[in-house]
Amino acid sequence: MRAAEEMLEERDEAVPATVRTGFGGWRRSDLWALLGFVALAVLVMIRLWVDPNGRVLDGNDDDHGIFLFMLAHGERVIFDGAPPFFESHFNAPVGVNMMANTAILALSLPLAPVTHFLGGGVSVAIILTFGLAGTAAAWYWLFARHLVRSRRAALIGALWCGFGPTMISHANGHLNFVNQYLVPFIVWQVLRLREPGRAVRGGITLGLLILLQIFINEETLLFTALTLGVFVLSYAIMRPAEARATARRFLAGLGVAAGTTLALAGYPLWYQFFGPGNYHGQPFAPTEFVTDLLALGAYPRQSVAGIDAVTERLSVSATEDNTFFGPIGLLMIIVSLRMLWQNAAARSAAIAGLVLLLASMGPRLQVAGVRTAIPLPFGLISHVPVIDLVSVSRFAMVPATIAGILLALAADKIDDYSPVRRRRFWAGMTLALVPLFPTPAPVVQGDPLPEFLTAGTWKQYVPEGRTLVPVPLPEVTTGRTAQRWATLENLDFAVPRGYFMGPANPPDDRTGSWRAPVRPTSELLAMVQATGIRPVISEGEREQIRADLVYWRAAVVVLIPQAPNVAALRATLTDALGKPQLVGGVEIWDVRALVGVG
């Protein structure tokens, strides 16, 4: 298409892109590039690969836990016949709307045998490794086959898009964001819709790609759609005659794609927004987490030049270093844009990146961790439906990818310059990329699962339809071990509460929350865990604890030995439920008779 041709060579738009690529098939060097992507992905995840079921990603162990939950759900769908869009063994007895929880069904279902036989931790390591390598390989394909002449330029673009600071950051626990290998194909199919005769065939292909992306990560799909929308609008303004000539074909193709996607994903999307456990908004204001201006030129923490203290000041979390191009990297992005400025397609891509970058900065500019009074455009759209479901700083993932596209195009074009300018360009590129070389993802050793679980002893205490209640209860941050226990056992037993997204306090308040609605017993145990103070349990509180156990359909309460302030928790449970039994390496309270379970 014309836009792609402009990206390739602005001086000769009449020559088809497939001719100017300089190679029609793959060569041995392409195989080495792909093997290099795999090797680099393994290097990034090597610490997790050493013991995938025993170790936990230290950059974001909360999200490591939630994706273990997603994988355990996929295993239950395949091996137990559980419904794909709802999970009853988590947050019992209410359950969880999986479509509203980034269930990554396109990944968890194919890997269900791995999760079942080797453990969810192995599936996590596979998905993260394949996500990094696969995303780089997909971008390499797009660059090499359609956008650049030089394999060196294709390699630079692929490495940036697959292993740049943004991707390495999200590899600390965000399985959904790391798997972006469909994005280059979606982008290319959208751009090709303007070609004659592609409305039906291209629209169906695009619709199927969108369908798959829905079941990997809808946020990535939203970012891609917004970016392409701004790109197409900008390009149409710059090239109005071409836009008018191709608009009918392009819109027809989009219509076919939308129809294909809705025909196949209509019910899952309805279930997400209207099914049981649906919610709206986030547990935080859309403007709470934003991109800091200085983060554009800083180094990410997980790079050879990274300084944790600096990055932490400028970043939301270890999984949200969405820019962090480094000072020379930022300079080379600007230089690349200047080199490509006469190219309307490159300008349109840069405009799209700038728009999404501004959106990621929220309603007011933040500099060095300080929110200034300088207003930004995002304040006008911060409460628009769907937009209010997104963590604002993640919009910066778009300019991060567009930066890789600009670097690849500039690296391809530099061959047309003088030897002196080529040397300067490659020196700058080296100084930009080497400090950004990723370091292995940090991990910590997880608490071992007790024999009570691994030997299946729990089955003697938990009848069908009842729950195992670990203490501390599964929660975001405070109940990581309990969530890991349940998910590494593939949710063979049901547990109450958990770290997931659901309504805060239905039916009155359906605002999104990271935890189940509070109950007196969950709050009491959370207070004891946090303070280490054993409360005096009144008879009324004992009755309330019993009522909560009945609500949770509890069969057995299990104290986690490694829990913070475990002595105070033990004393509290003993006061409320009597003396525990020591079974399979853990202390348990058999409450079947207490809550009327035979």
N, C-alpha and C positions, 0 to 999 in steps of 0.2 A: 504494500500500500504506500501511498505517497508520503505519509508521515514517517513511516519506517525508512523509506528511501532517503528522505531528508536527513534523518538521523545518521544514515550511513555515509552519505556524501552529498553535501549541499551544492556542490558545483556542477553536478551532472545528474539531475533528477530524472532524465529520460531513460537511464539505464536501469533495468530491473535489479532489485536488491539481490536476487539469487545469483545473478551473474557477478556482481561486484564483491560478493563475499570471498571469491578467490578459491573456494573449495566446495565441492558438492557433496562429498562423503567424509566419513570419519577416517582419521589416521591414527597411527600408533601413539602419537603425542597426546591425542584426545584420551586414549585409555590411561596413559600415565597421569593426566590431569584428574580423571575420575578416581584413580587409586590414591592420588594425593589428597583428594577431598576426604576419602574414607579414613586415611591415615591421620589427617589432622583432626577429624571428628573423634576418632578413638583417643588421640592425645588429650583433647579437651575433656573427655569423659573417663579417662583412664582410672582415676581414683574411685569412681563409682563402680567400674567394671571389676575392680579387685574383689569386691564383696557386695554385689548389687542388692541382695536381700538383707544384708546386715548393716549397710551404710545408708546414710541419709544426706541429701544435698544440703550443705550448710548455708548456701546463699539464700535459700527460702525453704526451710523444712516444712512449713505449713502447707505450701503448695505441692511439695513432694507428697505429702499425705493425702491431699485432695485428689491428686491424679492416681495414686494407688487405689483410692475409692472408685474412680472411673474405670480403672482396669478390672477391679474385682467385680464391678457391675457387669462389664462385658463378658467376663467369665461365667457369671450366673445366667446371662442371657443364653449363651451357647450350651452350657452343661446342665443348667437347671430349668431352662425354659422360662426364665423370668421375662416380664415385658420389657422391651428395649427402652421405652420412654419413661419408665417409673421404677423406682427401687424401694421395696418394702422392708428390706433388712437393715436399713440405715434410717436414723431418726424415727425408729419405731415408737409408737404404732402409726404415726402419721405418714411416714415415707418421704421421698424426695422426687421432685419433677426433674428428670435427667435432661430433658431438652432445654431446660432453663439453667443448666449447670455445666455447659461445655463438656458434654459427655464423651467427646472424641470417639463416637461409635465407629467411624471409619477406620480407626486405629485399634480400639479395644476389642472389637469383634474378630478381626483377622488374627490378632495376637492372643485370643482367648486360650488356645492350647498351650502357648508358652506360659501364660499366667497360671494356668491350671497345674501344669507339670513342673515348671521351674520357678514359679513365684512372680508376683507382681513387680518386684524390684528388677528382675531381669528384663521384663517388658519395658520398664521405665528407661533402662540403659539402652535398649535397642531403639526405642522411639526417639530418644534424644540424639543418639549417634546417627541414625538414619536421617533424622530431620535436618541436622546440620549439613551432612554430606549430600543428601538429596536436594536440598534447596540450592546449594552451590552448583550441583550438576545441572539442575533445571535452568538456572540462569546462564550457565556456560553454554547450554544448547541454544538458548535464545540469542545470545550474543554471537556465538560462532556461526550459526546458520543463517542469521537474518540481519544483524545490526552492525557487525564490524568485519574487517578483512583480516585482522591480525589475531592469531591465537593468543598471543601475549596479552593483547587488550581484553580478549574474552576471559582469560584467566584472572586478570586483575578485577574485572567487574564481578565475576563469579565469587572470588574470594571475599570481596567486600560485602556482597549481598548475602552470602552464606555464612561467613565467619567474622563479619564486622562486629563492632562493639555491641550493637543492638542485639544481634542474634546470640552472641556469647553470653550476654547478660541474661536473656530469657532462658538460656539453657540451664540456669540454676534452679529450674523447677517448673517452667511453663512449657509443658509438652505441646500444647496447642499452638503457641506462637512460633515455636522452633520449626514446626512442619509447614513450611511455606512453599513447597515445591510445585503446587498447583498454580500459584500466582503468576509466574511467567507465562504459562500456557493460557490462563484466563486473559491476561493482558493481550497476548498475541491474537487470540481468537476474537476479542473485541475489536482490535484494530483492523482485522481482516474482513469484518462485516461489510465494509464499504465496497469490497470487490464484487464485480458482477457475478451473479449466480451462486452466491454464498449465503443468502438470507436463510434458507431452510436448513441446508447441511451445516453451515457454520453456526446457526442459531441453536440447533439441537446439540451440537458438540459443546457449545458454550454452556447451555443449560445443564448438561450432565456434569461438566466441570464445577459449575456453581453448586450443584447438588452435593457432590463429594466434599466441597469446601465447607458447606453448611455443617457437615458431620465431622469436620476437623476443628474449625474455629470460625464462628460467625463474625467476630470482631475484625479479623483479618479481611474477611469478605467485605465488610462495611468500609474499611479503610481503602481497599482496592477500588470499590465502586465510587467513593467520593473522589479519589485521586483521578480516576479515568473521567469522571464527570467534569472536573475542573480542566483536565488536559484537553478533552474534546471541545469544550466551550472556548478555551483560549485559542486552540488551533483554528476553530471556525472563525473567530474574530480576525485572526491573522490571515487566513486563507478563505475568505467568504465565497468566492466563486467555486472552489472545490467542495466546500461544505454544502452549498446548494445542489451541486451536481450529484452528490452521493448520499444526501440526507435520507431519501426514501429507502434506498437499499439498507442503509445503516439502521434506521428505525425499525424496518421490517425484521431484520435479523435480531434486534433486541427484543422485539415482540415475540418471536419464536422462542428465544432463549427463556424469556420470562414465563411463557406458557408451559414450556417443558419442565422448568424448575417447579412451578406451582402445581403442576399435575402430579409430580412425584413427591414433593416436599410439603404440599399444602397441609396435610393432616399433622405431620410432626411440628410444623410451625404453629398451627392452631393449638396443639397441645402445649407448646412452650408458653404461649401468651394467655391461654384461657383454660388449660387443664389444671388438675389439682396441684397445689404447690406453686402456682404462678405468683409472680411478684412484679413490682415496677420500681424503677429507680435503684439507687445503690445505698449501702449503709453510710456513705459519706457524700458530702456535696460534690457535684461534678467538678467543681473548681478547686477542690482541696489539694490535689496532687497535680503539679504543673511542671513544665520544663523550665529550668533555670537558664537564663541567657548565657551565663558563663560556662554551662555544661557543653556548649557547642565546641569550645576550644580546649576543654580539659581532656585528660586521659582517663579511660575507664579503669575501674579497680582490677578487673581481671585481664590485665595486659602487662607486658614486661615493663612498661613505663608508668603503670598505674600507682597512685598513692592513695591508700584507703581513706585517710583523713580528709583529703581534698574531695574525693568523689562522694563520700558520705554527706558532706556539706551541700553538695549540688544535686544529689539524686534522691529519688523517692525511696528506693530500696535496691538491693543487689540484683533484683530481677527487672529493674526499670531504668537501667543506664541506656536510655533510648537514643541518645545522641553521642556525646563524648568522642568527637572525631579527632581530637588532639590539635594543637596549634598549627602544625604543618599540614595535617590532614585537612583542616578547615581552609587553609590557604590554597591547597591544591584543588579543592572543590571549587573555590572561587575562580582560580586560574582556568580550570577546565570549562567552567561556564563562560568565561570570557572568550576562550578559544572557539566555543560553539555558538556564540551569540547570534550569528547570522542565520543559524539553522532554526526555522520556526518550530519544528517539533521539539528540539532541545529546549528552546525558550518556554514552550508550553509545559514541558515536564518540570522545568525549574519553577515555573509559576505555581504548578500544582503542589510541588514540594514546599514552597514558601507559604502557601495558604494553609496547608496542614501543620506546618511548623508553628505558625502564628496561633492556630487553634490549640496546639499542645501547650501553649504558654498561658492559657486561661484568660480570665477577664482583666487581670492586671499584671504588668511585667514584674517578674521576680529576678533579682540579681544577687548572687552570693547568698542565697537562702533568705533574702529579705524581700517581702512583697511591697513593691512601690505603689505610688498612686497613679502611675501612668496607665491609662485604660487601653485595652486591646479588644479587637472585634469579637472575640469568643463570648463576651458577656451578652451579646445580642441573641445567641442561639443556645446558651447553656442549658435551657430547660426544654428544648425541643425533644419530643418522644424519640426513643432509640438513642439519640445523642446522650441523653441523661443516663444511659446504661453503660457508658464507656468511661474508663479511667482516662482523663484528659491527656495526661503525659504520653499515652501510647500513640496519639496522633503523630508523634515525632518519629515513629517507626517508618512512616512514609518518606519524609525527606532523607532518612538514613539510606533507604533503598534507592531513591532517585540519585543520591550522591554516588552510589556505585555505578549507576547507568552513565552518569556524566563522566566519571573517571574512565570508564571503559571507552566511551566515544572519543574522549580527548586522547587517550593512549593510542587509539587507532589513527587519529588524525595527525599526531605528532610526527609520523613518518613523512609527512609532506613538508615539514619545516627544515630549516638549515641544520647542519650538524651541531652547531653551537647551541641552538635552541633545544635540540633533542637531548643533548647532554644535560642541560639545565633542568629540563622537564623530568628526566629519569632520576636525576639526583634528588629533586624535590619529591618525586614519588617514593623513592627509597626512604628518605627521611620521614615521610608521612606514614608509610606502612609498617616499617620495622618496629617502631615503638608500640604499635597496636597489636603486635603478634599475641595471640591469646595464650593464657596460662591455664592449666587444668582446673576444672571446677572444684571448689572446696567441698569437702565432705566431713561428716562426723560419724562416729560409730553409734548405731542405734542400740537401744536396750534389747537384749535377747528375749525371744518369746519363751514363756514358761512351758514346762512339760504339760501342765494342765491343758494347754491349747494344742501343742505339737503332737502329743500322744492321743489326742481326741478324748481326754477324760471329761471334758466339758459336756459331752453328749449324754453322760449319765445324769446330768443335772438340768439340762435345758430341753424340755419336750418341744415338739412342733408347736409353733404359734406363740412361744414364749421368748424372752430375751435374756441375754447375759449383760449385766450392768457393771462395766469396769469403773473403778474409782481411782483417780479422777475421771469424770465422764468425758467422752470425746467432745472436744471443743476446739475452736481455732486458738492456737498458741498454747493454751493451758492444758489441752487434752491430746497432745500429739501422740503420746505412747498408746493411749487407748485406741485412737483411730488407726494407728499402724497395726496394732494387734488384730483388729477386726478385718482390715483390708488385706493383710498378708495371709490371713486365713480365708480369703476370698468370700467374706461375708457369709460363711457357712452358718453362723449364728447371727441372729438379729441383735442390734444394740440400739439404745435410745440416743437421741441427740446426735452431735457430730459437727464437723466443719463442712459446710455446703452453703449454697445460696437458696433462700426461701423467704416467705413473708415474715415480717417481724412479729406480728401479733394478730393473726387472722381471727375473725373476719374484719375486725375494725381497722387494722393497719396492715396493708399489704406491701409496704415499703420493703425493699430488699434488705436482707440481713444475712450475716455470715454464720448465724447460729439459730438453733431452735428457740421458740418462745420460752422465756424463763419460767421455771417452776421453783417452788420454795426449796426443795431438796437440792436442786442443782445450784442454786444460789448459796445455800448453806455450805455445801461441800467446797464450792469455789472460794468462799471466804476462809474456810479452814486451811485449804491448800495455800492460799496467798499469805495468810498471817501466821500460821502455825499455832493458833490459839484454839484450844478445845472449848467449845461453848457448853453451857449448861442446857441440856435438852429437857424441855418441859413435856408434860403428857400430851399437850396439844400439838407440839412439834413432832412427837412420835407418831401421832395419828396422821399428821400431814405427810411425814416420810412414808408411812404405810400407804397413804392414798396415792402418792406419786409412784410407788412401786407397783401398785395395782394399775395405774394409768399406763406405765411402761410395760405392763404384762411381764414383770420380772420373774425369773426362776432362780437366779443366783447372782449375788453381788461379789465381785472379785476385786481385791485391793492390789493395785500395781506396786510391786516392792520398791521400785526406783522412784516413786512419786515424791515430789517435794513435800516436806512436812508430813511424811508418811505416819509417824507416831501419833500426831494429832488426828489425822484422818482415821486411823485404826481405833483410837479411843472414842471418837465420835460415833463411828459405826457400831462399836461394841455397846456403847450406851444406848443406842437406838434399837439394835437388832439382836443383842446378846453376843456371846463369845463366838469367835470364828473357828473354822476348821482349817488345818494345814493340809492342802491337797495339791499334789503336782507342782510344788514349789511356790504356791501362792496361798494366801489366806482368803477363805471364801465364807459367805453367809448364805446358806440354803434357805431361801424365802418362799419356797413353793407352798408350804402350809400356811405361812403368814399371809400371803395374798390370795389364798384359796385355790392354788394350783395343785392338782393331784399328781 
